[in-house]
């Protein structure tokens, strides 16, 4: 099923894994790292995982909550002074200059982890792009690219955003080191994720990002979203399918893997609980379709958001249980974690724009395989 879906999708590469609490149940690597200089991908090929970084950084923040060094509901301003006294964008004047007012309440770590702080992304939200066009477009990977007014008062809506980048900076502020150093010591090394980290350039042997030409041929792109002035907690990690599968297994096991505990079980359960109440989460528009297409994993469900994860409240069309956790990376990498069935899966690819129908079909085939096997075993 996975191989057939891959062939139909015409992706440059894909690595698919199905996992349960005890190990990897299925793994297959297809395609090449670079269509211009073909080399086969493997289960350990490095990929830019982009926003799949967010789940790992959310875990790091919750470790510090457990330790009493961060608070979920206290104002985050004392930790991150740039977020103190936040202002809300109300519009633009006749000269195109932004109009601002004070936010009704302070931003908290809970707001950041749930994407309810009021922040946005320049490629998703037209008002954020218009703001930067008015004040000056910041350099990619700069701290200035995170400094924007809010689109709404904290807690009043859900919009996908740079909030997890700020979460990573909060981890740095209280730990006294870089985000990469903290993750390595407290998350990656304990889980045996030896090939995951922040890099200043694409590592040797890594899969290249591709885009489809007008004739449909796959062309490698010089795209790299790492480096910059800070370690991007929202999207800067490079990882492998086998490494990320270890993280997914740890979450299935309540925060423990191979005798190494990264979170308490009750913390993992809280991360998997819907934190946004009646707000609907998960839908993203796009103002840059060359980078990302509009996206909605479950358009017919009132999806929620936990402390770092999308949560589906109903059965998914490919088999995942209600209450499963999921998200994705902008280069068409995806994962899901199903605590009810003790199953999950990871698919790595490197194709732009995000939300490619073929890549989604390939990921859907992987998910259907997982639950078909459960039924056969039963």
Residue pairs with C-beta under 8 A, 6 or more apart in sequence:
1 365
1 366
1 368
1 369
1 372
2 14
2 16
2 26
2 28
2 30
2 362
2 365
2 366
2 369
3 28
3 30
4 365
5 361
5 362
5 364
5 365
5 366
6 14
6 30
6 31
6 362
8 358
8 361
9 356
9 357
9 358
9 359
9 361
9 362
10 216
10 218
10 358
11 30
11 31
11 332
11 349
11 351
11 356
11 358
11 359
11 362
12 31
12 32
12 34
12 35
12 207
12 208
12 210
12 218
12 220
12 349
12 350
12 351
13 29
13 30
13 31
13 32
13 33
13 41
13 45
13 207
13 349
13 350
14 29
14 30
14 31
14 41
14 347
14 348
14 349
14 359
14 362
15 27
15 28
15 29
15 30
15 41
15 42
15 43
15 45
15 47
15 240
15 241
15 346
15 347
15 348
15 349
16 26
16 27
16 28
16 30
16 241
16 345
16 346
16 347
16 362
16 363
16 366
17 24
17 26
17 27
17 43
17 241
17 242
17 245
17 345
17 346
17 347
18 24
18 25
18 26
18 27
18 343
18 344
18 345
18 366
18 369
18 370
18 373
19 25
19 245
19 248
19 249
19 252
19 343
19 344
19 345
19 346
20 249
20 252
20 342
20 343
20 344
21 249
21 252
21 253
21 342
23 249
24 242
24 245
25 370
25 373
26 369
26 370
26 373
27 43
27 241
27 242
29 40
29 41
29 42
29 43
29 45
29 241
30 41
31 40
31 41
32 38
32 39
32 40
32 41
33 39
33 40
33 41
33 45
33 205
33 206
33 207
33 208
34 207
34 208
34 220
35 210
35 217
35 218
35 219
35 220
36 220
39 205
41 207
43 240
43 241
43 242
44 195
44 240
44 241
44 242
45 205
45 206
45 207
45 240
45 241
45 348
46 195
46 202
46 203
46 205
46 206
46 207
46 238
46 239
46 240
47 206
47 207
47 238
47 239
47 240
47 241
47 329
47 331
47 333
47 348
47 349
47 350
48 202
48 206
48 209
48 223
48 224
48 225
48 226
48 237
48 238
48 329
48 331
48 350
49 235
49 237
49 238
49 239
49 244
49 329
49 333
49 348
50 225
50 235
50 329
50 330
50 331
50 333
51 164
51 234
51 235
51 327
51 328
51 329
51 330
52 237
52 239
52 244
52 327
52 328
52 329
52 333
52 335
53 164
53 232
53 233
53 234
53 235
53 236
53 237
53 329
54 164
54 233
54 234
54 235
54 308
54 327
55 247
55 308
55 309
55 327
56 183
56 187
56 188
56 196
56 237
56 247
57 164
57 167
57 168
57 171
57 179
57 183
57 233
57 234
57 308
58 113
58 164
58 167
58 271
58 307
58 308
58 309
59 187
59 262
59 263
59 271
59 308
60 168
60 171
60 179
60 182
60 183
60 186
60 187
61 70
61 109
61 113
61 167
61 170
61 171
62 263
62 267
62 271
62 307
62 308
63 186
63 187
63 262
63 263
64 70
64 171
64 174
64 175
65 71
65 72
65 109
65 267
66 263
66 264
66 267
69 174
69 175
70 79
70 109
70 170
70 171
70 174
71 108
71 109
72 108
72 109
72 110
72 113
72 307
73 108
73 109
73 110
74 108
74 109
75 84
75 106
75 107
75 108
76 83
76 106
76 107
76 108
76 109
76 111
76 112
76 166
76 170
77 83
77 84
77 85
77 106
77 107
78 84
79 170
79 173
79 174
80 166
80 169
80 170
80 173
82 146
82 147
83 107
83 117
83 166
84 106
85 102
85 103
86 102
86 103
86 106
86 107
86 118
86 149
86 150
86 154
87 100
87 101
87 102
87 103
87 149
87 150
88 100
88 101
88 102
88 103
88 104
88 118
88 149
88 150
88 151
88 152
88 153
89 98
89 99
89 100
89 127
89 131
89 148
89 149
89 150
89 151
90 99
90 100
90 101
91 98
91 99
92 98
92 99
92 130
92 134
93 99
96 130
96 133
96 134
97 134
98 131
98 134
98 135
98 149
100 149
103 118
103 150
103 153
103 154
104 153
104 154
105 153
105 154
105 155
106 154
107 117
107 118
107 150
107 154
108 154
109 167
109 170
110 116
110 275
110 307
111 117
111 118
111 154
111 155
111 163
112 163
112 164
112 166
112 167
112 170
113 163
113 164
113 167
113 275
113 307
113 308
114 158
114 275
114 276
114 281
114 305
114 306
114 307
115 158
115 159
115 160
115 161
115 163
115 281
115 305
116 154
116 155
116 156
116 157
116 158
116 276
116 279
116 305
117 150
117 154
117 161
117 163
117 166
118 150
118 151
118 152
118 153
118 154
118 156
118 157
118 159
119 148
119 150
119 151
119 159
119 161
119 162
119 163
119 166
120 127
120 128
120 148
120 151
120 159
120 160
120 161
120 162
121 128
121 160
121 161
121 162
122 128
122 129
122 132
122 145
122 287
122 288
123 129
123 286
123 287
123 288
123 291
123 292
124 159
124 160
124 284
124 285
124 286
124 287
124 292
125 151
125 159
125 285
125 287
126 287
127 151
128 148
128 151
129 287
131 148
131 149
132 138
132 148
138 144
138 145
138 147
139 145
139 228
140 225
140 228
141 225
141 226
141 227
141 228
141 229
141 230
141 232
142 228
142 229
143 229
143 230
145 162
146 162
146 165
146 166
146 169
148 162
151 157
151 159
152 159
157 279
158 276
158 279
158 280
158 281
158 282
158 305
160 284
162 234
163 234
164 233
164 234
164 308
165 230
165 232
165 233
165 234
165 235
166 233
167 233
168 179
168 230
168 231
168 232
168 233
168 234
169 179
169 230
169 233
171 179
171 182
171 233
172 178
172 179
172 182
172 230
172 231
175 181
175 182
178 198
178 231
179 198
179 230
179 231
179 233
180 197
180 198
180 231
183 197
184 197
186 262
187 193
187 247
187 262
188 194
188 196
188 197
188 243
190 257
190 260
190 261
190 262
191 246
191 247
191 250
191 257
191 260
191 262
192 243
192 246
192 257
192 258
192 260
193 239
193 243
193 244
193 246
193 247
194 243
195 238
195 239
195 240
195 242
195 243
196 237
196 238
196 239
196 240
196 243
196 244
197 237
197 238
198 226
198 231
198 232
198 236
198 237
198 238
199 226
199 227
199 238
200 226
200 227
201 224
201 226
201 227
202 208
202 224
202 226
202 238
203 238
206 238
207 348
207 349
207 350
208 220
208 221
208 350
209 220
209 221
209 223
209 331
209 350
209 351
209 352
210 218
210 219
210 220
210 221
210 350
210 351
210 352
211 218
211 219
211 221
211 290
211 351
211 352
211 353
212 218
212 219
212 351
213 219
218 351
221 352
223 331
223 352
225 232
225 235
225 236
225 330
226 232
226 236
226 237
226 238
228 236
235 329
235 330
240 348
241 346
241 347
241 348
244 335
244 346
244 348
245 344
245 346
246 257
248 335
248 337
248 344
248 345
248 346
249 257
249 344
250 256
250 257
250 262
251 268
251 325
251 337
251 339
251 344
252 337
252 338
252 339
252 342
252 343
252 344
254 263
254 265
254 268
254 269
255 261
255 262
255 263
255 264
255 265
255 267
255 268
256 262
263 271
270 306
270 307
271 306
271 307
271 308
271 309
271 325
272 306
272 309
272 311
272 323
272 325
272 339
273 306
273 311
274 304
274 305
274 306
274 311
274 313
275 304
275 305
275 306
275 307
276 304
276 305
279 304
279 305
280 302
280 303
280 304
281 303
281 304
281 305
281 310
281 311
282 296
282 297
282 298
282 303
282 305
282 310
283 294
283 295
283 296
283 299
284 292
284 294
284 295
284 296
285 294
286 292
286 293
286 294
286 295
289 353
290 352
290 353
291 330
291 352
291 353
291 354
292 330
292 353
292 354
292 355
293 353
293 354
293 355
293 356
294 355
295 328
295 354
295 355
297 303
297 310
297 312
297 326
298 312
298 314
298 316
301 312
301 313
301 314
302 313
303 310
303 311
303 312
303 313
304 310
304 311
304 313
305 311
306 325
309 325
309 326
309 327
309 337
310 325
310 326
310 327
311 323
311 324
311 325
312 320
312 322
312 323
312 324
312 326
313 322
313 323
314 322
315 321
315 322
316 324
316 367
317 364
318 364
318 367
318 368
318 371
319 367
319 368
319 370
319 371
319 372
320 326
320 336
320 338
320 341
320 343
320 367
320 371
321 338
321 339
321 340
321 341
322 340
323 339
323 340
324 336
324 337
324 338
324 339
324 340
325 336
325 337
325 338
325 339
326 334
326 335
326 336
326 337
327 334
327 335
328 334
328 335
328 354
329 354
330 352
330 354
331 349
331 350
331 351
331 352
331 354
332 349
332 350
332 351
332 352
332 354
332 355
332 356
332 359
332 360
333 346
333 347
333 348
333 349
333 350
334 346
334 347
334 359
334 360
334 363
335 344
335 345
335 346
335 347
336 344
336 345
336 367
337 344
338 344
341 371
341 374
343 370
343 371
343 374
344 370
345 363
345 366
345 367
345 370
347 359
347 362
347 363
347 366
349 359
349 362
351 359
